[in-house]
Each structure stands twice: as C-alpha cells, then as structure tokens.
C-alpha cells in the first residue's frame, strides 16, 4: 500500500431535508439510501464506502437533527452523537435559501473538533444569482477555518469539487473495509428501507411517520428471492389507510416495492406484505429494539 494512502470517516450532518441522502448517493455513485421530500426520512446511521487505489472514504449519513418528541427520535439523535465521536471530517449541509440563524442552532449543538466542509445546498433555487457570493462570504466570515461551497446535490452543481476538499483533510491510514464493500448494512436492511421509501412516496399525512418495516423472511431460492415483511403502524385507522379500499393500496405498495427491490437485488422477487398494529411503538423500547432502533 502506498504511504500516501488516505482513509477515514466522513460524516454528513444537517437538518431534515437538507439533501444529505441525495449527496451520499451521488458521492458513492450508488442509490444506497432512500430519498423523499418528506422530512425525517433517514432514521438510521448508514455507512457508504468509497474505495479507490489511493483512498477509502467511509461516508456516514445520519438522521436529520431534530428536537426529539418520541423515544424513536431520541434513538435517532443518539446515532448523530455516535457519528460525531468517530468523524475525521465533517460535512454540514444547509439549505442556502434558509437563514443563517436556522443553521446556527445545528452548528452550535454539534461542537465539531474536526475539519468541516459546509455545503450550502440547493444553490439552483437562488433566484438572484448575483447574491450567491455574498451569501458564501457571510458563512465564511461566521465560520472561519471551514471550507464553504455552494452546491446543488440534485442538479450536480459544484459537486465535483466536494471529493477534492474531502481528500485535502482526510488523514493517512489503512482501509477499514475490503475494497468491494459498499456498506456495513445487510441486504435485508436495504430491502426494508426500500419498502419504507415507497410508503413515503405512496401515502400522505401521518402514515410514513407512524410506520416501520420489519423483514420477517428473506429466502433465496434457485429462481427468485422470497421476502415477507411486516409494516408496523400505531393505530387501526392507519392500517385501513395502508390497506386501501379492497386492498388496493397495499397491492400498489407491493408492486412498487417489488420493482425497486428487484433492481437492487438483480433477481426476481416474490414479496408479501402484512400490516400490523402496535400502539405507541415509537415510545416502546422493546418494539424499537425489535425494529432495529438500538
């Protein structure tokens, strides 16, 4: 291995809907984490591994920073705390169209002691392009020593400049994972996330926030993979909404989910979905542990 090989953890922080998951997928060149315009889509800390001959970057997408209202939220924020402890470089993301005061609440709570790259996302949404440099300078003045870059993760504006900034601050070291690894998570985990993503896409109002997905069976047969998953909700009325009239909605959810899972696994899938009611599961330690929120 070359003496100049670089390796480290680059952890991504920001408010909900800052574009963290879109950025991670872009940097990895893989659709690893689910994306939704609805807030609080990311509930788990997910590692994405980028390996090249000269470096290995272990990216970490964390839940959006929120004020906890349920034990679920508390466990989500514990994952943010865990990410703070092992970061070699921190990427902070903020919507450039939002006030700097909104960002200060997040930046002050993190108390970062590592090199920071501040990405002012959604620059394509700024109507008066002549003001962009002024906004960037405002953040540079306020956060001296930070690298500040205006980007659009969705439109891929200035995103080619992010990796060189990371490598500039990444320490020398040895690879943490084998070269062919893309994440520390299992296929079962990503399948559950894909089903949850389709719930965010298909259902409105409170359903996405009151639902969890638990994979009960994942059996690889010779011609296809058989997957059975429970969708957990808080109330009977939510179950009825998930099912839809005559089971129409759950059928559509199954069709949509199976399509993306087959693309991910690159093989045929037989998917069965079951809806179960677990009152107040977001505040129940036993349920949260069972659903993977340790």
KEMARSE-25144 format. One record per residue (C-alpha): residue number from 1; residue in three letters; z, x, y. Coordinates in Angstrom, 2 decimals. Layout:
<nodes>
<num:NUM&residuo:ALA&z:Z&x:X&y:Y>
...
</nodes>
This chain:
<nodes>
<num:1&residuo:UNK&z:0.00&x:0.00&y:0.00>
<num:2&residuo:UNK&z:-0.83&x:1.25&y:3.48>
<num:3&residuo:UNK&z:2.05&x:2.49&y:5.63>
<num:4&residuo:UNK&z:0.88&x:0.13&y:8.36>
<num:5&residuo:UNK&z:1.11&x:-2.98&y:6.17>
<num:6&residuo:UNK&z:2.85&x:-5.74&y:8.10>
<num:7&residuo:UNK&z:4.86&x:-8.61&y:6.64>
<num:8&residuo:UNK&z:7.28&x:-11.17&y:7.99>
<num:9&residuo:UNK&z:8.31&x:-14.76&y:8.59>
<num:10&residuo:UNK&z:6.67&x:-16.59&y:11.48>
<num:11&residuo:UNK&z:8.46&x:-19.85&y:12.09>
<num:12&residuo:UNK&z:6.98&x:-22.70&y:14.12>
<num:13&residuo:UNK&z:9.26&x:-24.88&y:16.25>
<num:14&residuo:UNK&z:8.69&x:-27.74&y:18.65>
<num:15&residuo:UNK&z:9.29&x:-31.36&y:19.46>
<num:16&residuo:UNK&z:7.83&x:-34.09&y:17.24>
<num:17&residuo:UNK&z:4.10&x:-34.49&y:17.85>
<num:18&residuo:UNK&z:3.75&x:-31.03&y:19.38>
<num:19&residuo:UNK&z:0.96&x:-30.25&y:16.92>
<num:20&residuo:UNK&z:2.86&x:-27.85&y:14.63>
<num:21&residuo:UNK&z:1.36&x:-29.10&y:11.36>
<num:22&residuo:UNK&z:-2.19&x:-29.05&y:12.74>
<num:23&residuo:UNK&z:-1.66&x:-25.47&y:13.85>
<num:24&residuo:UNK&z:-0.28&x:-24.36&y:10.47>
<num:25&residuo:UNK&z:-3.21&x:-25.86&y:8.58>
<num:26&residuo:UNK&z:-5.60&x:-24.15&y:11.00>
<num:27&residuo:UNK&z:-3.97&x:-20.71&y:10.67>
<num:28&residuo:UNK&z:-3.91&x:-20.94&y:6.88>
<num:29&residuo:UNK&z:-7.40&x:-22.34&y:6.52>
<num:30&residuo:UNK&z:-5.86&x:-24.89&y:4.14>
<num:31&residuo:UNK&z:-4.82&x:-28.51&y:4.58>
<num:32&residuo:UNK&z:-1.32&x:-27.72&y:3.39>
<num:33&residuo:UNK&z:0.90&x:-30.02&y:5.45>
<num:34&residuo:UNK&z:0.44&x:-33.68&y:6.25>
<num:35&residuo:UNK&z:-0.58&x:-34.83&y:9.72>
<num:36&residuo:UNK&z:0.00&x:-38.08&y:11.54>
<num:37&residuo:UNK&z:0.02&x:-39.12&y:15.22>
<num:38&residuo:UNK&z:3.36&x:-40.81&y:14.47>
<num:39&residuo:UNK&z:6.46&x:-38.71&y:15.23>
<num:40&residuo:UNK&z:8.83&x:-37.32&y:12.57>
<num:41&residuo:UNK&z:6.06&x:-36.88&y:10.01>
<num:42&residuo:UNK&z:7.39&x:-33.48&y:8.90>
<num:43&residuo:UNK&z:10.73&x:-33.85&y:7.10>
<num:44&residuo:UNK&z:10.86&x:-30.64&y:5.08>
<num:45&residuo:UNK&z:10.57&x:-26.98&y:5.88>
<num:46&residuo:UNK&z:7.28&x:-25.91&y:4.30>
<num:47&residuo:UNK&z:6.17&x:-22.30&y:3.84>
<num:48&residuo:UNK&z:2.50&x:-21.41&y:4.08>
<num:49&residuo:UNK&z:1.49&x:-17.90&y:3.01>
<num:50&residuo:UNK&z:-1.42&x:-15.99&y:4.53>
<num:51&residuo:UNK&z:-2.22&x:-12.76&y:2.66>
<num:52&residuo:UNK&z:-4.74&x:-10.12&y:3.71>
<num:53&residuo:UNK&z:-5.10&x:-6.42&y:2.76>
<num:54&residuo:UNK&z:-3.32&x:-5.36&y:5.96>
<num:55&residuo:UNK&z:-0.61&x:-8.03&y:6.22>
<num:56&residuo:UNK&z:1.21&x:-11.01&y:4.76>
<num:57&residuo:UNK&z:2.43&x:-13.73&y:7.13>
<num:58&residuo:UNK&z:4.83&x:-16.33&y:5.77>
<num:59&residuo:UNK&z:4.48&x:-19.28&y:8.14>
<num:60&residuo:UNK&z:7.18&x:-21.92&y:8.23>
<num:61&residuo:UNK&z:6.57&x:-25.43&y:9.55>
<num:62&residuo:UNK&z:9.85&x:-27.10&y:10.44>
<num:63&residuo:UNK&z:10.70&x:-30.73&y:11.28>
<num:64&residuo:UNK&z:10.33&x:-31.63&y:14.94>
<num:65&residuo:UNK&z:13.54&x:-31.09&y:16.89>
<num:66&residuo:UNK&z:15.31&x:-34.42&y:17.44>
<num:67&residuo:UNK&z:18.76&x:-35.84&y:18.13>
<num:68&residuo:UNK&z:19.98&x:-36.90&y:14.64>
<num:69&residuo:UNK&z:20.59&x:-40.62&y:14.09>
<num:70&residuo:UNK&z:20.89&x:-40.58&y:10.28>
<num:71&residuo:UNK&z:22.05&x:-38.12&y:7.64>
<num:72&residuo:UNK&z:18.35&x:-37.66&y:6.88>
<num:73&residuo:UNK&z:17.85&x:-36.37&y:10.43>
<num:74&residuo:UNK&z:20.88&x:-34.10&y:10.10>
<num:75&residuo:UNK&z:19.41&x:-32.51&y:6.98>
<num:76&residuo:UNK&z:16.08&x:-32.11&y:8.74>
<num:77&residuo:UNK&z:17.79&x:-30.23&y:11.59>
<num:78&residuo:UNK&z:19.63&x:-28.02&y:9.07>
<num:79&residuo:UNK&z:16.18&x:-26.87&y:7.93>
<num:80&residuo:UNK&z:15.39&x:-25.93&y:11.53>
<num:81&residuo:UNK&z:18.64&x:-23.91&y:11.64>
<num:82&residuo:UNK&z:17.71&x:-22.17&y:8.38>
<num:83&residuo:UNK&z:14.32&x:-21.25&y:9.80>
<num:84&residuo:UNK&z:15.97&x:-19.71&y:12.87>
<num:85&residuo:UNK&z:18.01&x:-17.36&y:10.70>
<num:86&residuo:UNK&z:15.11&x:-15.66&y:8.92>
<num:87&residuo:UNK&z:12.43&x:-15.62&y:11.63>
<num:88&residuo:UNK&z:10.76&x:-12.31&y:12.52>
<num:89&residuo:UNK&z:8.55&x:-14.01&y:15.10>
<num:90&residuo:UNK&z:8.93&x:-17.50&y:16.55>
<num:91&residuo:UNK&z:6.10&x:-19.75&y:17.65>
<num:92&residuo:UNK&z:7.20&x:-22.50&y:20.00>
<num:93&residuo:UNK&z:4.82&x:-25.36&y:20.70>
<num:94&residuo:UNK&z:4.90&x:-27.70&y:23.65>
<num:95&residuo:UNK&z:2.53&x:-30.35&y:24.93>
<num:96&residuo:UNK&z:1.10&x:-28.81&y:28.11>
<num:97&residuo:UNK&z:0.78&x:-32.28&y:29.68>
<num:98&residuo:UNK&z:4.56&x:-32.80&y:29.45>
<num:99&residuo:UNK&z:7.10&x:-31.48&y:32.00>
<num:100&residuo:UNK&z:8.67&x:-28.05&y:31.54>
<num:101&residuo:UNK&z:12.06&x:-29.76&y:31.72>
<num:102&residuo:UNK&z:11.33&x:-31.50&y:28.39>
<num:103&residuo:UNK&z:10.70&x:-28.12&y:26.81>
<num:104&residuo:UNK&z:13.85&x:-26.55&y:28.25>
<num:105&residuo:UNK&z:16.05&x:-28.81&y:26.12>
<num:106&residuo:UNK&z:14.42&x:-27.44&y:22.97>
<num:107&residuo:UNK&z:14.18&x:-23.80&y:24.04>
<num:108&residuo:UNK&z:17.83&x:-23.72&y:25.12>
<num:109&residuo:UNK&z:19.01&x:-25.20&y:21.81>
<num:110&residuo:UNK&z:17.21&x:-22.57&y:19.71>
<num:111&residuo:UNK&z:18.77&x:-19.44&y:21.25>
<num:112&residuo:UNK&z:15.98&x:-17.22&y:19.92>
<num:113&residuo:UNK&z:16.56&x:-13.49&y:19.50>
<num:114&residuo:UNK&z:13.12&x:-12.54&y:18.12>
<num:115&residuo:UNK&z:9.69&x:-12.13&y:19.76>
<num:116&residuo:UNK&z:8.43&x:-15.52&y:20.95>
<num:117&residuo:UNK&z:4.89&x:-16.86&y:21.29>
<num:118&residuo:UNK&z:4.81&x:-20.04&y:23.38>
<num:119&residuo:UNK&z:1.75&x:-22.17&y:22.70>
<num:120&residuo:UNK&z:1.06&x:-24.81&y:25.32>
<num:121&residuo:UNK&z:-0.87&x:-27.19&y:23.12>
<num:122&residuo:UNK&z:-3.36&x:-29.96&y:23.96>
<num:123&residuo:UNK&z:-4.93&x:-28.00&y:26.82>
<num:124&residuo:UNK&z:-8.06&x:-30.11&y:26.27>
<num:125&residuo:UNK&z:-6.06&x:-33.08&y:27.63>
<num:126&residuo:UNK&z:-5.53&x:-31.46&y:31.06>
<num:127&residuo:UNK&z:-7.83&x:-33.33&y:33.43>
<num:128&residuo:UNK&z:-7.71&x:-30.82&y:36.29>
<num:129&residuo:UNK&z:-8.76&x:-27.56&y:34.62>
<num:130&residuo:UNK&z:-8.04&x:-25.58&y:37.80>
<num:131&residuo:UNK&z:-4.30&x:-26.18&y:37.32>
<num:132&residuo:UNK&z:-4.08&x:-24.61&y:33.84>
<num:133&residuo:UNK&z:-3.49&x:-21.02&y:35.01>
<num:134&residuo:UNK&z:-0.78&x:-22.24&y:37.38>
<num:135&residuo:UNK&z:0.99&x:-24.05&y:34.55>
<num:136&residuo:UNK&z:0.80&x:-20.96&y:32.33>
<num:137&residuo:UNK&z:2.24&x:-18.75&y:35.10>
<num:138&residuo:UNK&z:5.09&x:-21.22&y:35.61>
<num:139&residuo:UNK&z:6.12&x:-20.82&y:31.97>
<num:140&residuo:UNK&z:5.66&x:-17.03&y:32.08>
<num:141&residuo:UNK&z:7.91&x:-16.83&y:35.11>
<num:142&residuo:UNK&z:10.54&x:-19.03&y:33.47>
<num:143&residuo:UNK&z:10.41&x:-17.32&y:30.07>
<num:144&residuo:UNK&z:9.99&x:-13.64&y:30.86>
<num:145&residuo:UNK&z:9.02&x:-11.48&y:27.91>
<num:146&residuo:UNK&z:7.42&x:-14.35&y:25.99>
<num:147&residuo:UNK&z:3.73&x:-14.42&y:25.14>
<num:148&residuo:UNK&z:2.30&x:-17.64&y:26.64>
<num:149&residuo:UNK&z:-1.04&x:-19.09&y:25.61>
<num:150&residuo:UNK&z:-2.71&x:-22.43&y:26.37>
<num:151&residuo:UNK&z:-4.42&x:-23.79&y:23.25>
<num:152&residuo:UNK&z:-5.71&x:-26.88&y:21.53>
<num:153&residuo:UNK&z:-4.91&x:-26.81&y:17.82>
<num:154&residuo:UNK&z:-7.09&x:-29.86&y:17.26>
<num:155&residuo:UNK&z:-10.11&x:-28.66&y:19.26>
<num:156&residuo:UNK&z:-9.60&x:-25.00&y:18.24>
<num:157&residuo:UNK&z:-9.43&x:-23.78&y:21.84>
<num:158&residuo:UNK&z:-8.00&x:-20.23&y:22.10>
<num:159&residuo:UNK&z:-6.65&x:-20.49&y:18.54>
<num:160&residuo:UNK&z:-8.48&x:-17.28&y:17.58>
<num:161&residuo:UNK&z:-6.07&x:-15.43&y:19.90>
<num:162&residuo:UNK&z:-2.93&x:-16.51&y:18.04>
<num:163&residuo:UNK&z:-3.17&x:-14.24&y:14.99>
<num:164&residuo:UNK&z:-3.57&x:-11.01&y:17.06>
<num:165&residuo:UNK&z:-0.46&x:-12.00&y:19.06>
<num:166&residuo:UNK&z:1.49&x:-12.52&y:15.84>
<num:167&residuo:UNK&z:0.40&x:-9.20&y:14.31>
<num:168&residuo:UNK&z:1.37&x:-7.41&y:17.52>
<num:169&residuo:UNK&z:5.01&x:-8.46&y:16.98>
<num:170&residuo:UNK&z:5.17&x:-8.54&y:13.17>
<num:171&residuo:UNK&z:7.28&x:-5.76&y:11.60>
<num:172&residuo:UNK&z:6.01&x:-3.33&y:8.97>
<num:173&residuo:UNK&z:7.16&x:-4.12&y:5.45>
<num:174&residuo:UNK&z:6.17&x:-5.26&y:1.99>
<num:175&residuo:UNK&z:4.69&x:-8.52&y:0.76>
<num:176&residuo:UNK&z:7.20&x:-11.24&y:-0.10>
<num:177&residuo:UNK&z:4.87&x:-13.21&y:-2.39>
<num:178&residuo:UNK&z:1.93&x:-12.50&y:-4.72>
<num:179&residuo:UNK&z:-1.46&x:-12.32&y:-2.98>
<num:180&residuo:UNK&z:-2.66&x:-15.60&y:-4.48>
<num:181&residuo:UNK&z:0.34&x:-17.66&y:-3.34>
<num:182&residuo:UNK&z:-0.27&x:-20.25&y:-0.61>
<num:183&residuo:UNK&z:3.18&x:-21.88&y:-0.53>
<num:184&residuo:UNK&z:6.64&x:-21.92&y:-2.08>
<num:185&residuo:UNK&z:6.28&x:-25.63&y:-2.87>
<num:186&residuo:UNK&z:5.07&x:-27.21&y:-6.11>
<num:187&residuo:UNK&z:2.03&x:-29.44&y:-6.68>
<num:188&residuo:UNK&z:4.45&x:-32.37&y:-7.25>
<num:189&residuo:UNK&z:5.87&x:-31.85&y:-3.76>
<num:190&residuo:UNK&z:2.45&x:-31.84&y:-2.10>
<num:191&residuo:UNK&z:1.38&x:-34.92&y:-4.04>
<num:192&residuo:UNK&z:4.45&x:-36.81&y:-2.79>
<num:193&residuo:UNK&z:3.67&x:-35.70&y:0.75>
<num:194&residuo:UNK&z:0.07&x:-36.90&y:0.44>
<num:195&residuo:UNK&z:1.24&x:-40.35&y:-0.62>
<num:196&residuo:UNK&z:3.68&x:-40.38&y:2.30>
<num:197&residuo:UNK&z:0.87&x:-39.37&y:4.67>
<num:198&residuo:UNK&z:-1.18&x:-42.37&y:3.53>
<num:199&residuo:UNK&z:1.83&x:-44.61&y:4.19>
<num:200&residuo:UNK&z:1.87&x:-43.30&y:7.77>
<num:201&residuo:UNK&z:-1.85&x:-44.00&y:8.05>
<num:202&residuo:UNK&z:-1.91&x:-47.44&y:6.46>
<num:203&residuo:UNK&z:1.30&x:-49.08&y:7.67>
<num:204&residuo:UNK&z:2.63&x:-49.73&y:11.14>
<num:205&residuo:UNK&z:6.04&x:-50.25&y:12.74>
<num:206&residuo:UNK&z:9.10&x:-49.12&y:10.81>
<num:207&residuo:UNK&z:7.66&x:-48.73&y:7.31>
<num:208&residuo:UNK&z:6.80&x:-44.98&y:7.44>
<num:209&residuo:UNK&z:10.24&x:-44.07&y:8.79>
<num:210&residuo:UNK&z:12.13&x:-46.10&y:6.17>
<num:211&residuo:UNK&z:10.12&x:-44.84&y:3.20>
<num:212&residuo:UNK&z:10.41&x:-41.86&y:0.86>
<num:213&residuo:UNK&z:8.25&x:-40.88&y:-2.11>
<num:214&residuo:UNK&z:9.64&x:-39.63&y:-5.40>
<num:215&residuo:UNK&z:7.34&x:-38.34&y:-8.16>
<num:216&residuo:UNK&z:8.71&x:-39.62&y:-11.47>
<num:217&residuo:UNK&z:5.96&x:-38.32&y:-13.77>
<num:218&residuo:UNK&z:3.31&x:-35.62&y:-13.43>
<num:219&residuo:UNK&z:1.48&x:-35.15&y:-16.72>
<num:220&residuo:UNK&z:-1.65&x:-33.04&y:-17.05>
<num:221&residuo:UNK&z:-3.87&x:-34.38&y:-19.82>
<num:222&residuo:UNK&z:-7.17&x:-32.95&y:-21.01>
<num:223&residuo:UNK&z:-9.37&x:-35.11&y:-18.77>
<num:224&residuo:UNK&z:-7.04&x:-36.18&y:-15.94>
<num:225&residuo:UNK&z:-3.56&x:-35.95&y:-14.44>
<num:226&residuo:UNK&z:-1.26&x:-38.98&y:-14.77>
<num:227&residuo:UNK&z:1.08&x:-39.42&y:-11.81>
<num:228&residuo:UNK&z:3.79&x:-42.05&y:-11.41>
<num:229&residuo:UNK&z:5.55&x:-42.30&y:-8.07>
<num:230&residuo:UNK&z:8.34&x:-44.42&y:-6.63>
<num:231&residuo:UNK&z:8.14&x:-45.46&y:-2.98>
<num:232&residuo:UNK&z:11.65&x:-45.98&y:-1.65>
<num:233&residuo:UNK&z:12.36&x:-48.38&y:1.22>
<num:234&residuo:UNK&z:15.54&x:-49.69&y:2.84>
<num:235&residuo:UNK&z:15.03&x:-53.45&y:2.72>
<num:236&residuo:UNK&z:13.38&x:-56.14&y:0.61>
<num:237&residuo:UNK&z:11.24&x:-57.21&y:3.57>
<num:238&residuo:UNK&z:9.82&x:-53.69&y:3.76>
<num:239&residuo:UNK&z:8.95&x:-53.85&y:0.08>
<num:240&residuo:UNK&z:6.99&x:-57.05&y:0.68>
<num:241&residuo:UNK&z:5.08&x:-55.40&y:3.54>
<num:242&residuo:UNK&z:4.30&x:-52.38&y:1.36>
<num:243&residuo:UNK&z:3.01&x:-54.61&y:-1.43>
<num:244&residuo:UNK&z:0.99&x:-56.89&y:0.85>
<num:245&residuo:UNK&z:-0.38&x:-60.31&y:0.00>
<num:246&residuo:UNK&z:-1.22&x:-60.41&y:-3.67>
<num:247&residuo:UNK&z:-0.53&x:-56.66&y:-3.91>
<num:248&residuo:UNK&z:-3.49&x:-55.88&y:-1.62>
<num:249&residuo:UNK&z:-1.76&x:-53.24&y:0.48>
<num:250&residuo:UNK&z:-0.21&x:-51.26&y:-2.37>
<num:251&residuo:UNK&z:-3.61&x:-51.32&y:-4.09>
<num:252&residuo:UNK&z:-5.26&x:-49.84&y:-0.99>
<num:253&residuo:UNK&z:-2.48&x:-47.28&y:-0.69>
<num:254&residuo:UNK&z:-3.13&x:-46.25&y:-4.28>
<num:255&residuo:UNK&z:-6.88&x:-45.91&y:-3.66>
<num:256&residuo:UNK&z:-6.39&x:-43.83&y:-0.51>
<num:257&residuo:UNK&z:-3.71&x:-41.63&y:-2.08>
<num:258&residuo:UNK&z:-5.65&x:-41.01&y:-5.29>
<num:259&residuo:UNK&z:-8.67&x:-39.85&y:-3.31>
<num:260&residuo:UNK&z:-6.80&x:-37.13&y:-1.38>
<num:261&residuo:UNK&z:-4.76&x:-36.09&y:-4.43>
<num:262&residuo:UNK&z:-7.94&x:-35.62&y:-6.48>
<num:263&residuo:UNK&z:-9.40&x:-33.46&y:-3.71>
<num:264&residuo:UNK&z:-6.21&x:-31.39&y:-3.70>
<num:265&residuo:UNK&z:-5.86&x:-31.01&y:-7.47>
<num:266&residuo:UNK&z:-9.65&x:-30.78&y:-8.01>
<num:267&residuo:UNK&z:-9.49&x:-33.10&y:-11.04>
<num:268&residuo:UNK&z:-9.35&x:-36.80&y:-11.89>
<num:269&residuo:UNK&z:-6.06&x:-38.60&y:-11.29>
<num:270&residuo:UNK&z:-4.52&x:-41.78&y:-12.66>
<num:271&residuo:UNK&z:-1.95&x:-42.88&y:-10.08>
<num:272&residuo:UNK&z:0.70&x:-45.58&y:-10.48>
<num:273&residuo:UNK&z:2.89&x:-46.60&y:-7.54>
<num:274&residuo:UNK&z:6.18&x:-48.52&y:-7.74>
<num:275&residuo:UNK&z:8.20&x:-49.82&y:-4.78>
<num:276&residuo:UNK&z:12.00&x:-49.74&y:-4.99>
<num:277&residuo:UNK&z:14.64&x:-50.88&y:-2.51>
<num:278&residuo:UNK&z:17.55&x:-48.54&y:-1.80>
<num:279&residuo:UNK&z:19.62&x:-49.94&y:1.10>
<num:280&residuo:UNK&z:20.55&x:-47.36&y:3.75>
<num:281&residuo:UNK&z:19.10&x:-44.47&y:1.70>
<num:282&residuo:UNK&z:18.71&x:-42.38&y:4.86>
<num:283&residuo:UNK&z:22.50&x:-42.26&y:5.18>
<num:284&residuo:UNK&z:23.33&x:-41.82&y:1.49>
<num:285&residuo:UNK&z:24.00&x:-38.24&y:0.37>
<num:286&residuo:UNK&z:23.24&x:-38.96&y:-3.30>
<num:287&residuo:UNK&z:19.90&x:-40.60&y:-2.54>
<num:288&residuo:UNK&z:18.95&x:-37.85&y:-0.08>
<num:289&residuo:UNK&z:19.66&x:-35.18&y:-2.67>
<num:290&residuo:UNK&z:17.63&x:-37.07&y:-5.29>
<num:291&residuo:UNK&z:14.69&x:-37.33&y:-2.87>
<num:292&residuo:UNK&z:14.72&x:-33.60&y:-2.15>
<num:293&residuo:UNK&z:16.65&x:-33.53&y:1.13>
<num:294&residuo:UNK&z:19.26&x:-30.92&y:0.19>
</nodes>
